[in-house]
Amino acid sequence: MKINRKAPLVAQKQIFIEAPPQTVWNTQTDINNWSTCQPDIRASKLDSRLTVGSTFRWKSGGLNVASTIEVIEPGREIGWTGRALGASAKHIWKLTSQDNGTLVTTEESMEEWSIRLMKLISPKFLDNSLDTWLKNLKTKAEKEPANLS
């Protein structure tokens, strides 16, 4: 899966988390509990187990988002597509083991009519959103007991 680099909104961000990849993975893929560590997410529900093709619904920024898992490599990569009112997105997360922790890279593209409007109103919306998500992921994962399994 690849994001659309020609979409109206595109962002890529990284953060180093002082926790093993499995801990970061468990935190990031615990979709049903995203609202406990991501204040912008009011609710989230995975419809089945976490596999390619599974769907989840979540409420973020006042929007109801329907997403589908497109790629999953446990402990290393997860990517999904999502749709909400006049918008579509592709979002990829990659985890790379490093000394004393995990480098997390995320990239997202957003497009369609409502995103063109969003870009005019708030051109840094996606950058800010990914920064916030990464910082919250870091805070939560670094508080978790080490899970090396």
C-alpha positions in Angstrom: 0.0 0.0 0.0 1.2 3.5 -0.8 -0.2 6.9 0.0 -1.1 9.3 -2.9 1.8 11.7 -3.0 -0.2 14.0 -5.3 -3.2 14.3 -3.0 -4.1 17.8 -1.7 -2.9 16.9 1.8 0.1 14.7 2.3 2.3 14.4 5.4 5.0 12.2 6.7 6.3 12.2 10.4 8.6 10.2 12.6 9.2 9.9 16.3 11.5 7.8 18.4 9.8 5.9 21.2 11.7 4.5 24.1 9.8 1.2 24.1 10.2 -2.1 22.2 8.4 -2.4 18.9 5.9 -5.0 20.3 4.8 -2.5 23.0 4.4 0.3 20.4 2.6 -2.1 18.1 0.2 -3.3 20.8 -0.6 0.3 21.7 -1.1 1.5 18.1 -3.2 -1.5 17.1 -5.5 -1.5 20.1 -8.1 0.2 18.0 -11.0 -0.3 20.5 -9.0 1.7 23.1 -7.7 4.6 20.9 -9.8 7.1 22.8 -7.9 6.4 26.0 -4.6 7.8 24.6 -5.8 9.9 21.6 -7.9 12.8 22.9 -9.1 13.7 19.4 -10.7 10.3 19.0 -14.0 10.0 20.8 -14.8 6.4 20.0 -13.3 3.5 17.9 -14.5 0.0 17.3 -12.8 -2.8 15.3 -15.5 -4.9 13.7 -13.6 -8.2 13.9 -10.0 -9.4 14.6 -7.1 -7.4 13.1 -6.5 -8.7 9.6 -6.3 -7.4 6.1 -9.9 -6.6 5.1 -11.2 -6.0 8.6 -13.0 -2.8 9.1 -13.2 -0.3 12.0 -15.3 2.8 12.7 -14.1 5.7 14.7 -15.1 9.2 15.5 -12.4 11.9 15.2 -12.7 15.6 15.0 -16.5 15.4 14.9 -16.4 13.1 11.9 -17.5 9.4 11.7 -14.8 7.6 9.8 -15.1 4.1 8.2 -11.7 2.4 7.7 -10.5 -0.8 6.2 -7.1 -2.5 7.0 -5.2 -2.8 3.7 -1.8 -4.1 4.9 -0.6 -5.6 8.2 2.7 -7.0 9.1 2.5 -7.7 12.8 5.0 -5.7 14.8 6.2 -3.8 11.8 3.6 -2.2 9.6 -0.1 -1.4 9.4 -2.0 0.6 6.8 -5.6 1.5 6.3 -7.9 3.4 4.0 -10.7 5.6 5.4 -13.7 7.5 4.3 -15.6 10.3 5.9 -17.9 13.1 4.8 -16.5 14.0 1.3 -13.0 12.7 2.1 -10.8 9.7 1.6 -7.5 8.9 3.2 -4.6 6.4 3.1 -2.6 6.0 6.3 0.5 3.9 6.9 2.4 3.2 10.1 5.9 1.6 10.1 7.8 0.5 13.2 11.6 0.0 13.1 13.5 -1.6 16.0 16.4 0.5 17.1 18.7 0.5 20.1 16.7 1.3 23.2 13.4 1.7 21.3 11.4 2.0 18.2 11.4 4.5 15.3 7.8 5.1 14.2 7.2 6.5 10.7 3.7 7.5 9.6 2.5 8.9 6.4 -0.9 9.9 5.2 -2.7 11.3 2.2 -6.1 12.9 2.1 -8.2 13.8 -0.9 -11.6 14.7 -2.4 -13.6 17.9 -2.3 -13.8 18.4 1.5 -10.0 18.1 1.8 -9.4 20.8 -0.8 -11.5 23.1 1.4 -9.7 21.9 4.5 -6.4 22.8 2.9 -7.6 26.3 2.3 -8.8 26.8 5.9 -6.1 24.9 7.7 -3.1 23.9 5.5 -1.2 22.4 8.4 -4.1 20.3 9.6 -2.6 16.9 8.6 0.9 17.7 9.9 -0.6 18.8 13.2 -2.8 15.8 13.4 0.1 13.3 12.9 2.3 15.2 15.3 -0.4 14.9 18.0 -1.0 11.2 17.3 2.7 10.4 17.5 3.2 12.3 20.7 0.3 10.6 22.3 1.4 7.2 21.1 4.9 7.9 22.6 3.5 8.9 25.9 1.2 5.8 26.1 3.8 3.3 24.9 6.5 4.6 27.2 4.3 4.2 30.2 3.4 0.5 29.3 5.4 -2.3 30.8 7.9 -3.8 28.3 6.3 -6.5 26.2 9.0 -8.4 24.4 6.8 -11.2 23.0 
